[in-house]
Amino acid sequence: MNAKFYSIVTLLLILAAGCSSQNSGSAATPNPTPTAITPGVKGKVVPRQFVELGMNSSGVVAEVSVSEGDQVKSGQALVRLDDTRLKLIVEEAQLKLKQAELDLERARKPADATDLTAAEKAVQAAQATLDNTSGSRSTEIARAQSKLRSAELALEKAQRDHNKLLDYKSWGYNVDNELRASQVNLDNLRTDLDITRREAANAGSRAAQADVEAQQALASAQAEYSALKKLPEPEVVKAAQVAVESAQVALARAEANLKNATLTAPIAGTVAEVKVKTGQQVAPSMPLITLADTSTWYVETENLSELTVVEVKESQAATVKLDAIPGLALPGRVERVAVRAQDKRGEVTYTTRVRLENADARLRWGMTAFVVFEK
């Protein structure tokens, strides 16, 4: 019975369509109204773009400067780690670079005429000192040897006198007092001779040491004078240039590390989520802030099938309705149709991105939407 009923209904619809077609010749043709491809494709409201932000380095959070719902500008600071040590490293790198630049400037500078004159005079003075040292060395040694010879002669004479007194005593003369005095004198002269011998030896060593020191002073003065005449030296300039480049790299690295201690907004938008607080230890790439550009809202479809996607194209008009806001219908336009399918719960679907042409203040990220694509 049901089959017969549906057949009768179908026949009536065909006849009605035929009558309508026959009447169309005599009546004015009305403007066609848009028809929908589907009764509605499910989707989600999404912002124009969004980013999940994290730090490029680890550390302890010193400051969180935004809250959920805040509007931020591109480049605005969002989260800052404790950067006290990093700032000191940057300052140290700046000082090292400045010192390297000064060294390079000095290495490139030719010798000053005043410095050359002073260096030449230093060589002349060192040569004169060496000449004087060499001349006085032989005199001092000769004087010490003469003194030593005198001490030896004095001891020899005292020994002869003492021997005579011993002869007198053996002949029966009472010379005990003279012998005691003579013995004391001998002992003193022997002591003096030992001292004089050491002084003579030391005189030679002192003279030799003075001569060596004078030669070294002359060599140093000559080397300094020669170095000044060669300025600037290519090898020294090259080494100074390398030192500057190395200091520049170290400073750039220190500044980058300091910059990485502050998380900034790459785009202008709304803070959608904050997952960090002051005092928290964070690691690189840990999601901390979600930032969304809500200047334009979109709907991304979830269940547009392969049978329907062939009838959807870019710039195509659409109407969007939302579960959360009954009675609201927003015009939209297809901005992008996925080239590649996705398998969702065994169904082949294509994600289509529809831009809403009129925004509504009540829209929120993630709201459920239904899209009607117009033919």
C-alpha positions as CSV (number, residue, x, y, z in Angstrom):
1,M,0.0,0.0,0.0
2,N,2.8,2.4,0.9
3,A,4.5,1.8,-2.5
4,K,1.3,2.6,-4.3
5,F,0.9,5.8,-2.2
6,Y,4.4,7.0,-3.0
7,S,3.8,6.3,-6.7
8,I,0.6,8.4,-6.7
9,V,2.4,11.3,-5.0
10,T,5.3,11.1,-7.5
11,L,2.8,11.2,-10.4
12,L,1.0,14.2,-9.0
13,L,4.3,16.0,-8.6
14,I,5.2,15.3,-12.2
15,L,1.9,16.6,-13.4
16,A,2.2,19.7,-11.3
17,A,5.6,20.3,-12.8
18,G,4.2,19.9,-16.3
19,C,1.4,22.4,-15.6
20,S,3.9,24.9,-14.2
21,S,6.1,24.5,-17.3
22,Q,3.1,25.1,-19.6
23,N,2.0,28.2,-17.6
24,S,5.5,29.7,-17.6
25,G,5.1,30.7,-21.2
26,S,2.3,33.2,-20.4
27,A,3.5,34.4,-16.9
28,A,6.6,36.6,-16.1
29,T,9.7,34.6,-15.1
30,P,10.5,35.3,-11.4
31,N,14.1,36.0,-10.2
32,P,15.6,32.6,-9.2
33,T,16.5,32.2,-5.5
34,P,19.8,30.5,-4.5
35,T,19.4,26.9,-3.8
36,A,21.6,24.9,-1.5
37,I,23.9,22.0,-2.4
38,T,23.4,20.4,1.0
39,P,21.2,21.0,3.9
40,G,24.3,21.9,6.0
41,V,27.9,20.8,6.4
42,K,29.2,20.7,10.0
43,G,32.2,22.8,10.9
44,K,34.0,24.8,13.7
45,V,34.5,28.5,14.1
46,V,38.3,29.3,13.9
47,P,40.2,32.6,13.9
48,R,42.0,34.0,10.9
49,Q,45.3,32.5,12.3
50,F,46.7,31.3,15.6
51,V,50.0,30.4,17.1
52,E,51.1,28.2,20.1
53,L,54.1,30.1,21.6
54,G,56.9,28.7,23.7
55,M,60.4,29.9,24.9
56,N,63.5,29.2,22.9
57,S,65.5,28.6,26.1
58,S,64.9,27.1,29.5
59,G,64.7,29.1,32.7
60,V,62.6,30.4,35.5
61,V,59.7,32.7,34.6
62,A,60.2,36.2,36.1
63,E,57.2,37.9,34.5
64,V,53.9,37.0,32.7
65,S,52.7,40.3,31.3
66,V,49.4,39.3,29.7
67,S,46.1,37.5,30.6
68,E,43.5,35.6,28.6
69,G,41.4,38.0,26.5
70,D,44.1,40.7,26.3
71,Q,44.7,42.4,22.9
72,V,48.4,42.5,22.0
73,K,50.4,44.0,19.2
74,S,53.0,42.3,17.1
75,G,56.4,42.3,19.0
76,Q,54.8,42.9,22.4
77,A,56.5,41.1,25.3
78,L,54.4,38.3,26.7
79,V,56.6,36.3,29.1
80,R,60.1,37.0,30.4
81,L,62.5,34.6,32.0
82,D,65.0,35.7,34.7
83,D,67.7,37.3,32.5
84,T,70.1,38.7,35.1
85,R,73.0,36.5,34.2
86,L,72.3,36.9,30.5
87,K,72.5,40.7,30.8
88,L,75.9,40.4,32.5
89,I,77.2,38.2,29.8
90,V,76.1,40.7,27.2
91,E,77.8,43.5,29.0
92,E,81.0,41.5,29.3
93,A,80.9,40.6,25.5
94,Q,80.4,44.3,24.7
95,L,83.5,45.2,26.7
96,K,85.6,42.5,25.1
97,L,84.5,43.7,21.6
98,K,85.4,47.3,22.5
99,Q,88.9,46.2,23.7
100,A,89.4,44.1,20.5
101,E,88.4,47.1,18.4
102,L,90.9,49.3,20.3
103,D,93.6,46.7,19.8
104,L,92.9,46.6,16.0
105,E,93.0,50.4,15.8
106,R,96.4,50.4,17.5
107,A,97.6,47.6,15.2
108,R,96.7,49.6,12.1
109,K,98.3,52.8,13.4
110,P,101.8,53.6,12.0
111,A,104.6,54.5,14.4
112,D,104.6,58.0,15.9
113,A,107.7,60.1,15.2
114,T,108.1,60.9,18.9
115,D,107.9,57.2,19.8
116,L,110.6,56.4,17.3
117,T,112.9,59.1,18.6
118,A,112.4,57.9,22.2
119,A,113.1,54.3,21.2
120,E,116.2,55.3,19.3
121,K,117.5,57.2,22.4
122,A,116.7,54.2,24.6
123,V,119.0,52.0,22.3
124,Q,121.8,54.6,22.6
125,A,121.4,54.7,26.4
126,A,121.5,50.9,26.6
127,Q,124.6,50.7,24.4
128,A,126.4,53.3,26.6
129,T,125.5,51.3,29.7
130,L,126.9,48.1,28.2
131,D,130.1,49.9,27.2
132,N,130.5,51.3,30.7
133,T,129.8,47.9,32.3
134,S,132.3,46.2,30.1
135,G,135.0,48.8,30.9
136,S,134.3,48.8,34.7
137,R,134.2,45.0,34.9
138,S,138.0,44.6,34.2
139,T,138.7,47.5,36.6
140,E,136.7,46.0,39.4
141,I,138.2,42.5,38.9
142,A,141.7,44.0,38.9
143,R,141.0,45.9,42.1
144,A,139.6,42.8,43.8
145,Q,142.7,40.8,42.6
146,S,145.0,43.5,43.9
147,K,143.3,43.5,47.3
148,L,143.5,39.7,47.4
149,R,147.2,39.8,46.6
150,S,147.8,42.3,49.4
151,A,145.9,40.1,51.9
152,E,148.1,37.1,50.8
153,L,151.3,39.1,51.3
154,A,150.2,40.3,54.7
155,L,149.5,36.8,55.8
156,E,152.9,35.5,54.5
157,K,154.8,38.3,56.3
158,A,152.9,37.6,59.6
159,Q,153.7,33.9,59.2
160,R,157.4,34.6,58.8
161,D,157.3,36.9,61.9
162,H,155.6,34.2,63.9
163,N,158.2,31.6,62.8
164,K,161.0,33.9,64.1
165,L,159.3,34.1,67.4
166,L,159.1,30.3,67.6
167,D,162.9,30.2,66.8
168,Y,163.5,32.6,69.7
169,K,161.5,30.5,72.1
170,S,163.5,27.4,71.0
171,W,166.7,29.3,71.9
172,G,165.5,29.9,75.4
173,Y,164.0,33.4,75.1
174,N,160.8,34.3,76.9
175,V,158.5,35.4,74.0
176,D,155.3,33.8,75.1
177,N,153.3,37.0,75.1
178,E,154.6,37.9,71.6
179,L,153.8,34.5,70.3
180,R,150.2,34.7,71.6
181,A,149.7,38.1,70.0
182,S,151.3,36.8,66.7
183,Q,149.0,33.9,66.7
184,V,145.9,36.1,67.0
185,N,147.2,38.3,64.2
186,L,147.7,35.2,62.0
187,D,144.2,34.0,62.7
188,N,142.8,37.5,61.8
189,L,144.8,37.7,58.6
190,R,143.6,34.2,57.5
191,T,140.0,35.3,58.1
192,D,140.6,38.5,56.1
193,L,142.2,36.5,53.3
194,D,139.1,34.2,53.1
195,I,136.8,37.2,53.0
196,T,139.0,38.9,50.3
197,R,139.0,35.7,48.2
198,R,135.2,35.5,48.3
199,E,134.9,39.2,47.4
200,A,137.3,38.7,44.5
201,A,135.2,35.8,43.2
202,N,132.0,37.7,43.7
203,A,133.4,40.7,41.9
204,G,133.8,38.6,38.8
205,S,130.3,37.3,39.1
206,R,128.8,40.7,39.7
207,A,130.6,42.1,36.8
208,A,129.5,39.3,34.6
209,Q,125.9,39.6,35.8
210,A,125.9,43.4,35.2
211,D,127.3,42.7,31.7
212,V,124.5,40.2,30.9
213,E,121.8,42.6,32.2
214,A,123.2,45.4,30.1
215,Q,123.2,43.2,27.0
216,Q,119.7,42.1,27.6
217,A,118.5,45.7,28.1
218,L,120.2,46.7,24.8
219,A,118.6,43.8,22.9
220,S,115.1,44.7,24.3
221,A,115.6,48.4,23.3
222,Q,116.7,47.4,19.8
223,A,113.7,45.0,19.4
224,E,111.3,47.7,20.4
225,Y,112.9,50.2,18.1
226,S,112.7,47.7,15.2
227,A,109.1,46.8,15.9
228,L,108.1,50.5,15.9
229,K,109.8,51.0,12.5
230,K,107.8,48.1,11.1
231,L,104.3,49.3,12.2
232,P,101.7,48.4,11.1
233,E,102.6,44.7,11.0
234,P,100.3,42.7,8.7
235,E,100.4,39.6,11.0
236,V,99.5,41.7,14.0
237,V,96.7,43.5,12.1
238,K,95.3,40.2,10.9
239,A,95.3,38.7,14.4
240,A,93.6,41.8,15.7
241,Q,90.9,41.6,13.0
242,V,90.3,37.9,13.9
243,A,89.9,38.9,17.5
244,V,87.3,41.6,16.6
245,E,85.3,39.1,14.5
246,S,85.4,36.6,17.3
247,A,84.2,39.2,19.8
248,Q,81.4,40.2,17.5
249,V,80.2,36.6,17.2
250,A,80.4,36.2,21.0
251,L,78.3,39.4,21.4
252,A,75.7,38.3,18.9
253,R,75.4,35.0,20.6
254,A,75.0,36.7,24.0
255,E,72.4,39.1,22.6
256,A,70.5,36.3,21.0
257,N,70.4,34.3,24.3
258,L,69.1,37.5,26.1
259,K,66.5,38.0,23.4
260,N,65.4,34.4,23.7
261,A,64.7,35.0,27.4
262,T,61.7,37.1,26.4
263,L,58.7,35.7,24.5
264,T,57.1,38.2,22.1
265,A,54.0,38.2,20.0
266,P,54.7,37.3,16.3
267,I,51.3,38.6,15.3
268,A,48.7,41.1,16.6
269,G,45.7,39.4,18.1
270,T,43.9,38.1,21.2
271,V,45.5,36.1,24.0
272,A,43.4,32.9,23.9
273,E,45.1,30.9,26.5
274,V,47.9,31.3,29.2
275,K,49.5,28.1,30.5
276,V,52.4,29.6,32.5
277,K,52.8,31.6,35.8
278,T,55.6,33.5,37.5
279,G,58.2,31.3,39.2
280,Q,57.6,28.3,37.0
281,Q,60.5,26.4,35.4
282,V,60.0,26.1,31.7
283,A,61.8,24.2,28.9
284,P,62.3,25.1,25.3
285,S,59.2,24.7,23.0
286,M,56.8,24.1,26.0
287,P,53.5,25.7,25.0
288,L,52.9,28.7,27.2
289,I,50.7,31.2,25.3
290,T,48.1,30.7,22.6
291,L,47.6,33.8,20.4
292,A,44.8,34.2,17.9
293,D,44.1,36.8,15.2
294,T,40.3,37.2,15.5
295,S,40.1,40.2,13.1
296,T,38.3,37.8,10.7
297,W,36.4,34.6,11.6
298,Y,36.3,31.5,9.5
299,V,34.5,28.1,9.6
300,E,36.5,25.0,8.8
301,T,34.2,22.1,7.7
302,E,34.5,18.7,9.2
303,N,32.2,16.4,7.2
304,L,32.2,17.7,3.6
305,S,32.0,14.4,1.7
306,E,33.6,13.5,-1.6
307,L,30.2,13.5,-3.3
308,T,29.7,17.1,-2.3
309,V,33.1,18.7,-2.6
310,V,33.1,18.4,-6.4
311,E,30.3,21.1,-6.3
312,V,32.2,23.5,-4.1
313,K,34.8,26.0,-5.4
314,E,36.7,29.0,-4.2
315,S,34.8,32.3,-3.9
316,Q,31.5,30.4,-3.8
317,A,28.9,32.0,-1.5
318,A,27.7,30.2,1.6
319,T,25.5,30.8,4.6
320,V,26.7,29.9,8.1
321,K,24.4,29.1,11.1
322,L,25.5,28.3,14.7
323,D,24.0,26.1,17.4
324,A,25.0,28.6,20.1
325,I,23.3,31.6,18.4
326,P,19.8,30.5,17.1
327,G,18.4,32.7,14.4
328,L,21.7,34.1,13.3
329,A,22.7,33.5,9.7
330,L,26.0,34.9,8.5
331,P,27.0,35.2,4.9
332,G,30.3,33.7,4.0
333,R,32.5,32.9,1.0
334,V,34.7,29.9,0.3
335,E,38.4,30.8,0.6
336,R,40.0,27.4,0.3
337,V,39.1,23.9,-0.6
338,A,41.4,21.1,0.5
339,V,43.2,19.2,-2.3
340,R,43.8,16.1,-0.2
341,A,41.1,14.1,1.6
342,Q,41.1,13.1,5.3
343,D,39.8,9.9,6.7
344,K,37.5,10.7,9.6
345,R,35.9,7.7,11.3
346,G,35.9,5.8,8.0
347,E,34.4,8.7,6.0
348,V,36.4,10.5,3.2
349,T,36.1,14.2,3.9
350,Y,37.6,17.4,2.6
351,T,38.2,20.5,4.8
352,T,36.8,23.7,3.4
353,R,37.7,27.1,4.8
354,V,34.8,29.6,4.7
355,R,35.5,33.3,5.5
356,L,32.6,35.0,7.4
357,E,31.9,38.3,5.7
358,N,30.0,39.8,8.7
359,A,31.4,39.2,12.1
360,D,29.3,38.9,15.3
361,A,30.6,39.9,18.7
362,R,29.2,36.7,20.2
363,L,31.4,34.4,18.0
364,R,33.9,32.3,19.9
365,W,36.7,30.0,18.8
366,G,35.5,26.4,18.5
367,M,31.7,27.1,18.2
368,T,29.8,24.4,16.2
369,A,28.7,25.8,12.8
370,F,26.7,24.5,9.9
371,V,27.6,25.7,6.4
372,V,25.1,25.8,3.4
373,F,26.9,26.2,0.1
374,E,24.9,28.0,-2.5
375,K,24.7,27.0,-6.1
